[in-house]
């Protein structure tokens, strides 16, 4: 069971990281804040069932699942077969923006691969922590991460060729 003190400590320690993770995935500040609040509401509601040593993993797992449910409800999930109609090379005409290109490449990944890239490369979690958060084995995390990096590498190469020719 989680005490009030442990709950408050969790809010102070993890809310920024959870917000950053959710915001990076959905790119909507207000919705990200709502999801973080919903996670903490769920934590308080389920506090008698959550192991105090696993609060961080419970919160990230809840944030991930809440975010996926939110995306499904708001119809922001684009089926993979629909991506063929999207031109991945269209970038705003405000000059070369490496961060924008990387974000565009990240957005082309399937949600699970995108999530793992964000948690590993941007948030700095290790394979075991990511596995616990997403309920995957460590080897599954490594496979998803490898495939995500390969896809991003290929899409960045394609973007580079596109800009060299235009």
LUMVEXGU-98587 format. One record per residue: residue number from 1; residue in one letter; x, y, z negated of N, C-alpha, C in turn. Coordinates in pm, whole numbers. Layout:
<vexza nr="NUM" rest="A" n_px="X" n_py="Y" n_pz="Z" ca_px="X" ca_py="Y" ca_pz="Z" c_px="X" c_py="Y" c_pz="Z"/>
...
//
This chain:
<vexza nr="1" rest="X" n_px="84" n_py="-118" n_pz="0" ca_px="0" ca_py="0" ca_pz="0" c_px="88" c_py="125" c_pz="0"/>
<vexza nr="2" rest="X" n_px="46" n_py="224" n_pz="74" ca_px="122" ca_py="348" ca_pz="87" c_px="68" c_py="450" c_pz="-14"/>
<vexza nr="3" rest="X" n_px="158" n_py="508" n_pz="-90" ca_px="120" ca_py="610" ca_pz="-187" c_px="106" c_py="746" c_pz="-117"/>
<vexza nr="4" rest="X" n_px="48" n_py="841" n_pz="-187" ca_px="34" ca_py="976" ca_pz="-134" c_px="172" c_py="1035" c_pz="-105"/>
<vexza nr="5" rest="X" n_px="266" n_py="1011" n_pz="-193" ca_px="403" ca_py="1062" ca_pz="-174" c_px="467" c_py="1003" c_pz="-48"/>
<vexza nr="6" rest="X" n_px="450" n_py="872" n_pz="-28" ca_px="506" ca_py="806" ca_pz="91" c_px="438" c_py="858" c_pz="219"/>
<vexza nr="7" rest="X" n_px="309" n_py="881" n_pz="210" ca_px="236" ca_py="936" ca_pz="325" c_px="291" c_py="1075" c_pz="361"/>
<vexza nr="8" rest="X" n_px="304" n_py="1161" n_pz="261" ca_px="354" ca_py="1296" ca_pz="286" c_px="496" c_py="1294" c_pz="338"/>
<vexza nr="9" rest="X" n_px="578" n_py="1205" n_pz="288" ca_px="715" ca_py="1190" ca_pz="339" c_px="713" c_py="1148" c_pz="485"/>
<vexza nr="10" rest="X" n_px="624" n_py="1056" n_pz="520" ca_px="611" ca_py="1010" ca_pz="659" c_px="571" c_py="1125" c_pz="751"/>
<vexza nr="11" rest="X" n_px="481" n_py="1210" n_pz="704" ca_px="440" ca_py="1325" ca_pz="784" c_px="560" c_py="1415" c_pz="811"/>
<vexza nr="12" rest="X" n_px="639" n_py="1444" n_pz="707" ca_px="755" ca_py="1532" ca_pz="721" c_px="862" c_py="1470" c_pz="810"/>
<vexza nr="13" rest="X" n_px="886" n_py="1340" n_pz="796" ca_px="996" ca_py="1275" ca_pz="866" c_px="967" c_py="1239" c_pz="1011"/>
<vexza nr="14" rest="X" n_px="843" n_py="1200" n_pz="1042" ca_px="817" ca_py="1141" ca_pz="1174" c_px="727" c_py="1221" c_pz="1266"/>
<vexza nr="15" rest="X" n_px="655" n_py="1321" n_pz="1215" ca_px="557" ca_py="1389" ca_pz="1300" c_px="620" c_py="1458" c_pz="1421"/>
<vexza nr="16" rest="X" n_px="737" n_py="1520" n_pz="1404" ca_px="803" ca_py="1585" ca_pz="1519" c_px="843" c_py="1484" c_pz="1625"/>
<vexza nr="17" rest="X" n_px="899" n_py="1371" n_pz="1582" ca_px="942" ca_py="1268" ca_pz="1678" c_px="823" c_py="1207" c_pz="1751"/>
<vexza nr="18" rest="X" n_px="715" n_py="1182" n_pz="1678" ca_px="597" ca_py="1125" ca_pz="1742" c_px="538" c_py="1225" c_pz="1840"/>
<vexza nr="19" rest="X" n_px="531" n_py="1352" n_pz="1799" ca_px="480" ca_py="1455" ca_pz="1890" c_px="565" c_py="1463" c_pz="2016"/>
<vexza nr="20" rest="X" n_px="697" n_py="1467" n_pz="2000" ca_px="788" ca_py="1477" ca_pz="2115" c_px="768" c_py="1359" c_pz="2210"/>
<vexza nr="21" rest="X" n_px="755" n_py="1239" n_pz="2154" ca_px="734" ca_py="1120" ca_pz="2235" c_px="602" c_py="1129" c_pz="2313"/>
<vexza nr="22" rest="X" n_px="494" n_py="1160" n_pz="2244" ca_px="363" ca_py="1166" ca_pz="2309" c_px="359" c_py="1279" c_pz="2412"/>
<vexza nr="23" rest="X" n_px="413" n_py="1395" n_pz="2376" ca_px="413" ca_py="1509" ca_pz="2468" c_px="492" c_py="1477" c_pz="2595"/>
<vexza nr="24" rest="X" n_px="605" n_py="1408" n_pz="2580" ca_px="686" ca_py="1373" ca_pz="2697" c_px="609" c_py="1281" c_pz="2791"/>
<vexza nr="25" rest="X" n_px="523" n_py="1198" n_pz="2734" ca_px="444" ca_py="1105" ca_pz="2816" c_px="324" c_py="1170" c_pz="2883"/>
<vexza nr="26" rest="X" n_px="253" n_py="1257" n_pz="2810" ca_px="128" ca_py="1310" ca_pz="2865" c_px="136" c_py="1455" c_pz="2909"/>
<vexza nr="27" rest="X" n_px="240" n_py="1527" n_pz="2868" ca_px="266" ca_py="1664" ca_pz="2910" c_px="149" c_py="1760" c_pz="2883"/>
<vexza nr="28" rest="X" n_px="82" n_py="1740" n_pz="2771" ca_px="-24" ca_py="1830" ca_pz="2729" c_px="-8" c_py="1851" c_pz="2579"/>
<vexza nr="29" rest="X" n_px="32" n_py="1971" n_pz="2541" ca_px="64" ca_py="2000" ca_pz="2401" c_px="-54" c_py="1979" c_pz="2307"/>
<vexza nr="30" rest="X" n_px="-171" n_py="2030" n_pz="2345" ca_px="-288" ca_py="2016" ca_pz="2258" c_px="-329" c_py="1870" c_pz="2241"/>
<vexza nr="31" rest="X" n_px="-330" n_py="1796" n_pz="2351" ca_px="-366" ca_py="1654" ca_pz="2342" c_px="-262" c_py="1577" c_pz="2260"/>
<vexza nr="32" rest="X" n_px="-136" n_py="1611" n_pz="2276" ca_px="-30" ca_py="1544" ca_pz="2197" c_px="-50" c_py="1571" c_pz="2049"/>
<vexza nr="33" rest="X" n_px="-81" n_py="1695" n_pz="2014" ca_px="-107" ca_py="1728" ca_pz="1873" c_px="-226" c_py="1650" c_pz="1820"/>
<vexza nr="34" rest="X" n_px="-332" n_py="1639" n_pz="1901" ca_px="-450" ca_py="1564" ca_pz="1859" c_px="-417" c_py="1417" c_pz="1836"/>
<vexza nr="35" rest="X" n_px="-335" n_py="1361" n_pz="1922" ca_px="-297" ca_py="1220" ca_pz="1908" c_px="-215" c_py="1199" c_pz="1781"/>
<vexza nr="36" rest="X" n_px="-122" n_py="1291" n_pz="1754" ca_px="-41" ca_py="1280" ca_pz="1632" c_px="-132" c_py="1288" c_pz="1509"/>
<vexza nr="37" rest="X" n_px="-226" n_py="1382" n_pz="1509" ca_px="-319" ca_py="1394" ca_pz="1396" c_px="-402" c_py="1267" c_pz="1379"/>
<vexza nr="38" rest="X" n_px="-444" n_py="1212" n_pz="1491" ca_px="-523" ca_py="1089" ca_pz="1486" c_px="-441" c_py="974" c_pz="1427"/>
<vexza nr="39" rest="X" n_px="-314" n_py="968" n_pz="1460" ca_px="-226" ca_py="864" ca_pz="1405" c_px="-215" c_py="876" c_pz="1253"/>
<vexza nr="40" rest="X" n_px="-199" n_py="997" n_pz="1205" ca_px="-187" ca_py="1016" ca_pz="1060" c_px="-321" c_py="993" c_pz="989"/>
<vexza nr="41" rest="X" n_px="-429" n_py="1023" n_pz="1057" ca_px="-560" ca_py="991" ca_pz="1000" c_px="-575" c_py="840" c_pz="989"/>
<vexza nr="42" rest="X" n_px="-534" n_py="768" n_pz="1092" ca_px="-541" ca_py="622" ca_pz="1089" c_px="-449" c_py="566" c_pz="981"/>
<vexza nr="43" rest="X" n_px="-332" n_py="626" n_pz="966" ca_px="-240" ca_py="581" ca_pz="861" c_px="-304" c_py="596" c_pz="724"/>
<vexza nr="44" rest="X" n_px="-368" n_py="709" n_pz="700" ca_px="-432" ca_py="730" ca_pz="570" c_px="-548" c_py="632" c_pz="551"/>
<vexza nr="45" rest="X" n_px="-626" n_py="612" n_pz="656" ca_px="-739" ca_py="520" ca_pz="649" c_px="-694" c_py="377" c_pz="619"/>
<vexza nr="46" rest="X" n_px="-584" n_py="336" n_pz="681" ca_px="-534" ca_py="198" ca_pz="669" c_px="-419" c_py="186" c_pz="569"/>
<vexza nr="47" rest="X" n_px="-398" n_py="285" n_pz="486" ca_px="-283" ca_py="288" ca_pz="396" c_px="-271" c_py="166" c_pz="306"/>
<vexza nr="48" rest="X" n_px="-384" n_py="104" n_pz="273" ca_px="-377" ca_py="-15" ca_pz="186" c_px="-324" c_py="-138" c_pz="261"/>
<vexza nr="49" rest="X" n_px="-326" n_py="-133" n_pz="394" ca_px="-282" ca_py="-248" ca_pz="474" c_px="-145" c_py="-229" c_pz="538"/>
<vexza nr="50" rest="X" n_px="-86" n_py="-112" n_pz="525" ca_px="42" ca_py="-83" ca_pz="591" c_px="156" c_py="-101" c_pz="492"/>
<vexza nr="51" rest="X" n_px="256" n_py="-174" n_pz="534" ca_px="376" ca_py="-196" ca_pz="454" c_px="455" c_py="-65" c_pz="451"/>
<vexza nr="52" rest="X" n_px="486" n_py="-12" n_pz="332" ca_px="561" ca_py="115" ca_pz="323" c_px="696" c_py="112" c_pz="395"/>
<vexza nr="53" rest="X" n_px="757" n_py="-6" n_pz="407" ca_px="886" ca_py="-18" ca_pz="477" c_px="871" c_py="-12" c_pz="628"/>
<vexza nr="54" rest="X" n_px="748" n_py="-23" n_pz="676" ca_px="723" ca_py="-27" ca_pz="821" c_px="642" c_py="93" c_pz="870"/>
<vexza nr="55" rest="X" n_px="637" n_py="199" n_pz="791" ca_px="555" ca_py="316" ca_pz="829" c_px="596" c_py="371" c_pz="965"/>
<vexza nr="56" rest="X" n_px="726" n_py="389" n_pz="986" ca_px="775" ca_py="446" ca_pz="1112" c_px="729" c_py="363" c_pz="1232"/>
<vexza nr="57" rest="X" n_px="746" n_py="233" n_pz="1224" ca_px="707" ca_py="146" ca_pz="1336" c_px="556" c_py="144" c_pz="1354"/>
<vexza nr="58" rest="X" n_px="484" n_py="143" n_pz="1243" ca_px="339" ca_py="144" ca_pz="1249" c_px="291" c_py="272" c_pz="1318"/>
<vexza nr="59" rest="X" n_px="351" n_py="386" n_pz="1282" ca_px="311" ca_py="513" ca_pz="1341" c_px="339" c_py="518" c_pz="1491"/>
<vexza nr="60" rest="X" n_px="458" n_py="473" n_pz="1533" ca_px="490" ca_py="476" ca_pz="1674" c_px="404" c_py="379" c_pz="1754"/>
<vexza nr="61" rest="X" n_px="377" n_py="262" n_pz="1697" ca_px="289" ca_py="168" ca_pz="1765" c_px="150" c_py="227" c_pz="1779"/>
<vexza nr="62" rest="X" n_px="101" n_py="288" n_pz="1672" ca_px="-31" ca_py="352" ca_pz="1674" c_px="-33" c_py="468" c_pz="1772"/>
<vexza nr="63" rest="X" n_px="73" n_py="549" n_pz="1774" ca_px="80" ca_py="662" ca_pz="1868" c_px="78" c_py="611" c_pz="2012"/>
<vexza nr="64" rest="X" n_px="154" n_py="508" n_pz="2038" ca_px="159" ca_py="451" ca_pz="2173" c_px="21" c_py="401" c_pz="2215"/>
<vexza nr="65" rest="X" n_px="-42" n_py="322" n_pz="2130" ca_px="-174" ca_py="266" ca_pz="2164" c_px="-281" c_py="375" c_pz="2173"/>
<vexza nr="66" rest="X" n_px="-276" n_py="472" n_pz="2084" ca_px="-371" ca_py="583" ca_pz="2088" c_px="-354" c_py="663" c_pz="2217"/>
<vexza nr="67" rest="X" n_px="-229" n_py="686" n_pz="2254" ca_px="-202" ca_py="760" ca_pz="2376" c_px="-255" c_py="683" c_pz="2498"/>
<vexza nr="68" rest="X" n_px="-231" n_py="553" n_pz="2505" ca_px="-281" ca_py="474" ca_pz="2617" c_px="-434" c_py="477" c_pz="2624"/>
<vexza nr="69" rest="X" n_px="-499" n_py="464" n_pz="2507" ca_px="-645" ca_py="472" ca_pz="2505" c_px="-694" c_py="609" c_pz="2550"/>
<vexza nr="70" rest="X" n_px="-624" n_py="712" n_pz="2506" ca_px="-660" ca_py="848" ca_pz="2545" c_px="-645" c_py="866" c_pz="2697"/>
<vexza nr="71" rest="X" n_px="-536" n_py="815" n_pz="2754" ca_px="-515" ca_py="827" ca_pz="2898" c_px="-623" c_py="751" c_pz="2976"/>
<vexza nr="72" rest="X" n_px="-661" n_py="636" n_pz="2928" ca_px="-766" ca_py="559" ca_pz="2995" c_px="-899" c_py="634" c_pz="2991"/>
<vexza nr="73" rest="X" n_px="-931" n_py="690" n_pz="2874" ca_px="-1057" ca_py="762" ca_pz="2859" c_px="-1062" c_py="887" c_pz="2945"/>
<vexza nr="74" rest="X" n_px="-948" n_py="954" n_pz="2958" ca_px="-947" ca_py="1080" ca_pz="3034" c_px="-918" c_py="1058" c_pz="3182"/>
<vexza nr="75" rest="X" n_px="-909" n_py="932" n_pz="3221" ca_px="-887" ca_py="896" ca_pz="3362" c_px="-761" c_py="957" c_pz="3421"/>
<vexza nr="76" rest="X" n_px="-658" n_py="971" n_pz="3340" ca_px="-533" ca_py="1025" ca_pz="3389" c_px="-439" c_py="916" c_pz="3439"/>
<vexza nr="77" rest="X" n_px="-477" n_py="791" n_pz="3421" ca_px="-394" ca_py="681" ca_pz="3466" c_px="-422" c_py="660" c_pz="3615"/>
<vexza nr="78" rest="X" n_px="-317" n_py="666" n_pz="3696" ca_px="-329" ca_py="647" ca_pz="3839" c_px="-289" c_py="504" c_pz="3872"/>
<vexza nr="79" rest="X" n_px="-376" n_py="427" n_pz="3938" ca_px="-337" ca_py="291" ca_pz="3975" c_px="-214" c_py="293" c_pz="4064"/>
<vexza nr="80" rest="X" n_px="-128" n_py="195" n_pz="4050" ca_px="-3" ca_py="191" ca_pz="4126" c_px="-28" c_py="195" c_pz="4277"/>
<vexza nr="81" rest="X" n_px="-135" n_py="130" n_pz="4323" ca_px="-162" ca_py="130" ca_pz="4466" c_px="-198" c_py="271" c_pz="4515"/>
<vexza nr="82" rest="X" n_px="-241" n_py="359" n_pz="4428" ca_px="-274" ca_py="496" ca_pz="4465" c_px="-152" c_py="584" c_pz="4483"/>
<vexza nr="83" rest="X" n_px="-36" n_py="537" n_pz="4440" ca_px="85" ca_py="619" ca_pz="4449" c_px="135" c_py="635" c_pz="4591"/>
<vexza nr="84" rest="X" n_px="91" n_py="547" n_pz="4681" ca_px="139" ca_py="558" ca_pz="4819" c_px="92" c_py="687" c_pz="4885"/>
<vexza nr="85" rest="X" n_px="-15" n_py="747" n_pz="4836" ca_px="-65" ca_py="872" ca_pz="4892" c_px="1" c_py="994" c_pz="4831"/>
<vexza nr="86" rest="X" n_px="82" n_py="975" n_pz="4729" ca_px="146" ca_py="1086" ca_pz="4660" c_px="286" c_py="1104" c_pz="4716"/>
<vexza nr="87" rest="X" n_px="321" n_py="1227" n_pz="4752" ca_px="456" ca_py="1255" ca_pz="4800" c_px="545" c_py="1283" c_pz="4680"/>
<vexza nr="88" rest="X" n_px="634" n_py="1189" n_pz="4645" ca_px="717" ca_py="1209" ca_pz="4526" c_px="822" c_py="1318" c_pz="4545"/>
<vexza nr="89" rest="X" n_px="836" n_py="1368" n_pz="4667" ca_px="941" ca_py="1465" ca_pz="4694" c_px="892" c_py="1609" c_pz="4688"/>
<vexza nr="90" rest="X" n_px="764" n_py="1628" n_pz="4663" ca_px="712" ca_py="1763" ca_pz="4654" c_px="749" c_py="1819" c_pz="4517"/>
<vexza nr="91" rest="X" n_px="833" n_py="1921" n_pz="4520" ca_px="880" ca_py="1987" ca_pz="4398" c_px="850" c_py="2135" c_pz="4414"/>
<vexza nr="92" rest="X" n_px="810" n_py="2203" n_pz="4308" ca_px="782" ca_py="2346" ca_pz="4319" c_px="899" c_py="2421" c_pz="4383"/>
<vexza nr="93" rest="X" n_px="868" n_py="2526" n_pz="4459" ca_px="969" ca_py="2601" ca_pz="4534" c_px="1043" c_py="2702" c_pz="4448"/>
<vexza nr="94" rest="X" n_px="1074" n_py="2669" n_pz="4325" ca_px="1147" ca_py="2762" ca_pz="4241" c_px="1294" c_py="2724" c_pz="4230"/>
<vexza nr="95" rest="X" n_px="1348" n_py="2664" n_pz="4337" ca_px="1489" ca_py="2630" ca_pz="4340" c_px="1516" c_py="2491" c_pz="4288"/>
<vexza nr="96" rest="X" n_px="1643" n_py="2453" n_pz="4293" ca_px="1686" ca_py="2322" ca_pz="4249" c_px="1673" c_py="2313" c_pz="4097"/>
<vexza nr="97" rest="X" n_px="1607" n_py="2211" n_pz="4052" ca_px="1583" ca_py="2193" ca_pz="3909" c_px="1605" c_py="2046" c_pz="3876"/>
<vexza nr="98" rest="X" n_px="1723" n_py="2015" n_pz="3823" ca_px="1758" ca_py="1876" ca_pz="3791" c_px="1660" c_py="1817" c_pz="3690"/>
<vexza nr="99" rest="X" n_px="1625" n_py="1895" n_pz="3588" ca_px="1530" ca_py="1846" ca_pz="3488" c_px="1397" c_py="1812" c_pz="3555"/>
<vexza nr="100" rest="X" n_px="1353" n_py="1896" n_pz="3646" ca_px="1228" ca_py="1870" ca_pz="3719" c_px="1235" c_py="1743" c_pz="3801"/>
<vexza nr="101" rest="X" n_px="1350" n_py="1720" n_pz="3865" ca_px="1367" ca_py="1598" ca_pz="3945" c_px="1366" c_py="1474" c_pz="3856"/>
<vexza nr="102" rest="X" n_px="1432" n_py="1483" n_pz="3742" ca_px="1434" ca_py="1370" ca_pz="3650" c_px="1294" c_py="1344" c_pz="3596"/>
<vexza nr="103" rest="X" n_px="1222" n_py="1451" n_pz="3560" ca_px="1084" ca_py="1435" ca_pz="3513" c_px="996" c_py="1372" c_pz="3620"/>
<vexza nr="104" rest="X" n_px="1014" n_py="1415" n_pz="3744" ca_px="935" ca_py="1360" ca_pz="3855" c_px="966" c_py="1211" c_pz="3871"/>
<vexza nr="105" rest="X" n_px="1094" n_py="1177" n_pz="3862" ca_px="1135" ca_py="1037" ca_pz="3872" c_px="1078" c_py="956" c_pz="3756"/>
<vexza nr="106" rest="X" n_px="1079" n_py="1012" n_pz="3637" ca_px="1024" ca_py="946" ca_pz="3519" c_px="874" c_py="924" c_pz="3533"/>
<vexza nr="107" rest="X" n_px="805" n_py="1021" n_pz="3591" ca_px="660" ca_py="1011" ca_pz="3609" c_px="620" c_py="901" c_pz="3706"/>
<vexza nr="108" rest="X" n_px="711" n_py="860" n_pz="3794" ca_px="679" ca_py="755" ca_pz="3891" c_px="688" c_py="615" c_pz="3832"/>
<vexza nr="109" rest="X" n_px="742" n_py="604" n_pz="3711" ca_px="757" ca_py="473" ca_pz="3646" c_px="624" c_py="424" c_pz="3589"/>
<vexza nr="110" rest="X" n_px="608" n_py="293" n_pz="3582" ca_px="492" ca_py="239" ca_pz="3508" c_px="499" c_py="285" c_pz="3362"/>
<vexza nr="111" rest="X" n_px="386" n_py="295" n_pz="3295" ca_px="380" ca_py="352" ca_pz="3161" c_px="474" c_py="284" c_pz="3062"/>
<vexza nr="112" rest="X" n_px="482" n_py="152" n_pz="3062" ca_px="566" ca_py="82" ca_pz="2966" c_px="713" c_py="116" c_pz="2988"/>
<vexza nr="113" rest="X" n_px="757" n_py="119" n_pz="3113" ca_px="896" ca_py="154" ca_pz="3142" c_px="924" c_py="299" c_pz="3103"/>
<vexza nr="114" rest="X" n_px="832" n_py="386" n_pz="3132" ca_px="847" ca_py="528" ca_pz="3095" c_px="859" c_py="542" c_pz="2944"/>
<vexza nr="115" rest="X" n_px="773" n_py="472" n_pz="2872" ca_px="776" ca_py="476" ca_pz="2726" c_px="911" c_py="430" c_pz="2671"/>
<vexza nr="116" rest="X" n_px="962" n_py="321" n_pz="2726" ca_px="1089" ca_py="267" ca_pz="2676" c_px="1205" c_py="361" c_pz="2708"/>
<vexza nr="117" rest="X" n_px="1206" n_py="419" n_pz="2826" ca_px="1311" ca_py="518" ca_pz="2861" c_px="1306" c_py="634" c_pz="2763"/>
<vexza nr="118" rest="X" n_px="1189" n_py="685" n_pz="2734" ca_px="1175" ca_py="799" ca_pz="2642" c_px="1224" c_py="761" c_pz="2503"/>
<vexza nr="119" rest="X" n_px="1179" n_py="647" n_pz="2454" ca_px="1218" ca_py="606" ca_pz="2318" c_px="1368" c_py="578" c_pz="2308"/>
<vexza nr="120" rest="X" n_px="1427" n_py="518" n_pz="2410" ca_px="1569" ca_py="481" ca_pz="2404" c_px="1659" c_py="599" c_pz="2439"/>
<vexza nr="121" rest="X" n_px="1639" n_py="657" n_pz="2555" ca_px="1733" ca_py="757" ca_pz="2606" c_px="1707" c_py="898" c_pz="2554"/>
<vexza nr="122" rest="X" n_px="1585" n_py="931" n_pz="2522" ca_px="1556" ca_py="1066" ca_pz="2473" c_px="1542" c_py="1072" c_pz="2321"/>
<vexza nr="123" rest="X" n_px="1482" n_py="969" n_pz="2263" ca_px="1463" ca_py="968" ca_pz="2117" c_px="1574" c_py="893" c_pz="2044"/>
<vexza nr="124" rest="X" n_px="1648" n_py="808" n_pz="2114" ca_px="1764" ca_py="743" ca_pz="2053" c_px="1735" c_py="620" c_pz="1969"/>
<vexza nr="125" rest="X" n_px="1620" n_py="558" n_pz="1985" ca_px="1591" ca_py="437" ca_pz="1909" c_px="1665" c_py="318" c_pz="1968"/>
<vexza nr="126" rest="X" n_px="1699" n_py="220" n_pz="1884" ca_px="1768" ca_py="102" ca_pz="1934" c_px="1666" c_py="1" c_pz="1986"/>
<vexza nr="127" rest="X" n_px="1716" n_py="-105" n_pz="2050" ca_px="1628" ca_py="-203" ca_pz="2114" c_px="1533" c_py="-269" c_pz="2015"/>
<vexza nr="128" rest="X" n_px="1585" n_py="-302" n_pz="1899" ca_px="1503" ca_py="-368" ca_pz="1798" c_px="1391" c_py="-277" c_pz="1749"/>
<vexza nr="129" rest="X" n_px="1422" n_py="-150" n_pz="1725" ca_px="1320" ca_py="-54" ca_pz="1681" c_px="1211" c_py="-36" c_pz="1787"/>
<vexza nr="130" rest="X" n_px="1253" n_py="-25" n_pz="1912" ca_px="1156" ca_py="-10" ca_pz="2021" c_px="1068" c_py="-134" c_pz="2030"/>
<vexza nr="131" rest="X" n_px="1131" n_py="-251" n_pz="2017" ca_px="1056" ca_py="-376" ca_pz="2021" c_px="950" c_py="-382" c_pz="1912"/>
<vexza nr="132" rest="X" n_px="987" n_py="-339" n_pz="1791" ca_px="890" ca_py="-338" ca_pz="1681" c_px="777" c_py="-239" c_pz="1708"/>
<vexza nr="133" rest="X" n_px="810" n_py="-123" n_pz="1761" ca_px="709" ca_py="-20" ca_pz="1788" c_px="609" c_py="-66" c_pz="1894"/>
<vexza nr="134" rest="X" n_px="662" n_py="-133" n_pz="1999" ca_px="577" ca_py="-169" ca_pz="2113" c_px="535" c_py="-315" c_pz="2113"/>
<vexza nr="135" rest="X" n_px="573" n_py="-386" n_pz="2005" ca_px="540" ca_py="-527" ca_pz="1991" c_px="595" c_py="-609" c_pz="2107"/>
<vexza nr="136" rest="X" n_px="724" n_py="-587" n_pz="2136" ca_px="796" ca_py="-660" ca_pz="2240" c_px="920" c_py="-723" c_pz="2178"/>
<vexza nr="137" rest="X" n_px="973" n_py="-825" n_pz="2242" ca_px="1100" ca_py="-880" ca_pz="2195" c_px="1213" c_py="-787" c_pz="2239"/>
<vexza nr="138" rest="X" n_px="1326" n_py="-800" n_pz="2175" ca_px="1441" ca_py="-718" ca_pz="2210" c_px="1482" c_py="-742" c_pz="2356"/>
<vexza nr="139" rest="X" n_px="1475" n_py="-868" n_pz="2401" ca_px="1512" ca_py="-897" ca_pz="2540" c_px="1412" c_py="-836" c_pz="2638"/>
<vexza nr="140" rest="X" n_px="1284" n_py="-832" n_pz="2602" ca_px="1185" ca_py="-768" ca_pz="2690" c_px="1214" c_py="-619" c_pz="2701"/>
<vexza nr="141" rest="X" n_px="1251" n_py="-556" n_pz="2590" ca_px="1284" ca_py="-414" ca_pz="2592" c_px="1402" c_py="-391" c_pz="2686"/>
<vexza nr="142" rest="X" n_px="1504" n_py="-474" n_pz="2678" ca_px="1623" ca_py="-460" ca_pz="2763" c_px="1587" c_py="-476" c_pz="2910"/>
<vexza nr="143" rest="X" n_px="1501" n_py="-572" n_pz="2940" ca_px="1460" ca_py="-594" ca_pz="3080" c_px="1382" c_py="-473" c_pz="3132"/>
<vexza nr="144" rest="X" n_px="1283" n_py="-426" n_pz="3055" ca_px="1206" ca_py="-308" ca_pz="3096" c_px="1297" c_py="-187" c_pz="3115"/>
<vexza nr="145" rest="X" n_px="1391" n_py="-169" n_pz="3024" ca_px="1481" ca_py="-54" ca_pz="3031" c_px="1570" c_py="-64" c_pz="3155"/>
<vexza nr="146" rest="X" n_px="1624" n_py="-181" n_pz="3182" ca_px="1709" ca_py="-200" ca_pz="3300" c_px="1630" c_py="-169" c_pz="3427"/>
<vexza nr="147" rest="X" n_px="1511" n_py="-224" n_pz="3436" ca_px="1428" ca_py="-202" ca_pz="3556" c_px="1389" c_py="-55" c_pz="3571"/>
<vexza nr="148" rest="X" n_px="1358" n_py="10" n_pz="3460" ca_px="1322" ca_py="152" ca_pz="3463" c_px="1439" c_py="236" c_pz="3512"/>
<vexza nr="149" rest="X" n_px="1557" n_py="208" n_pz="3460" ca_px="1676" ca_py="284" ca_pz="3503" c_px="1706" c_py="260" c_pz="3650"/>
<vexza nr="150" rest="X" n_px="1688" n_py="137" n_pz="3696" ca_px="1710" ca_py="107" ca_pz="3838" c_px="1611" c_py="185" c_pz="3925"/>
<vexza nr="151" rest="X" n_px="1484" n_py="186" n_pz="3885" ca_px="1383" ca_py="259" ca_pz="3963" c_px="1412" c_py="409" c_pz="3965"/>
<vexza nr="152" rest="X" n_px="1453" n_py="462" n_pz="3849" ca_px="1485" ca_py="605" ca_pz="3843" c_px="1607" c_py="636" c_pz="3930"/>
<vexza nr="153" rest="X" n_px="1706" n_py="549" n_pz="3928" ca_px="1826" ca_py="569" ca_pz="4009" c_px="1789" c_py="572" c_pz="4157"/>
<vexza nr="154" rest="X" n_px="1705" n_py="478" n_pz="4199" ca_px="1663" ca_py="473" ca_pz="4340" c_px="1580" c_py="596" c_pz="4377"/>
<vexza nr="155" rest="X" n_px="1488" n_py="635" n_pz="4291" ca_px="1405" ca_py="751" ca_pz="4325" c_px="1488" c_py="879" c_pz="4328"/>
<vexza nr="156" rest="X" n_px="1589" n_py="890" n_pz="4239" ca_px="1676" ca_py="1007" ca_pz="4242" c_px="1763" c_py="1008" c_pz="4368"/>
<vexza nr="157" rest="X" n_px="1807" n_py="891" n_pz="4413" ca_px="1881" ca_py="882" ca_pz="4540" c_px="1792" c_py="929" c_pz="4655"/>
<vexza nr="158" rest="X" n_px="1667" n_py="882" n_pz="4655" ca_px="1573" ca_py="920" ca_pz="4760" c_px="1547" c_py="1071" c_pz="4758"/>
<vexza nr="159" rest="X" n_px="1532" n_py="1126" n_pz="4639" ca_px="1510" ca_py="1270" ca_pz="4626" c_px="1633" c_py="1348" c_pz="4676"/>
<vexza nr="160" rest="X" n_px="1751" n_py="1300" n_pz="4644" ca_px="1873" ca_py="1363" ca_pz="4690" c_px="1882" c_py="1362" c_pz="4843"/>
<vexza nr="161" rest="X" n_px="1852" n_py="1248" n_pz="4905" ca_px="1854" ca_py="1239" ca_pz="5052" c_px="1752" c_py="1334" c_pz="5113"/>
<vexza nr="162" rest="X" n_px="1635" n_py="1342" n_pz="5050" ca_px="1529" ca_py="1429" ca_pz="5100" c_px="1578" c_py="1575" c_pz="5101"/>
<vexza nr="163" rest="X" n_px="1643" n_py="1619" n_pz="4993" ca_px="1687" ca_py="1757" ca_pz="4985" c_px="1807" c_py="1785" c_pz="5072"/>
<vexza nr="164" rest="X" n_px="1891" n_py="1685" n_pz="5097" ca_px="2003" ca_py="1703" ca_pz="5188" c_px="1957" c_py="1725" c_pz="5331"/>
<vexza nr="165" rest="X" n_px="1844" n_py="1662" n_pz="5366" ca_px="1791" ca_py="1672" ca_pz="5504" c_px="1695" c_py="1787" c_pz="5524"/>
<vexza nr="166" rest="X" n_px="1660" n_py="1857" n_pz="5419" ca_px="1563" ca_py="1969" ca_pz="5434" c_px="1622" c_py="2100" c_pz="5390"/>
//
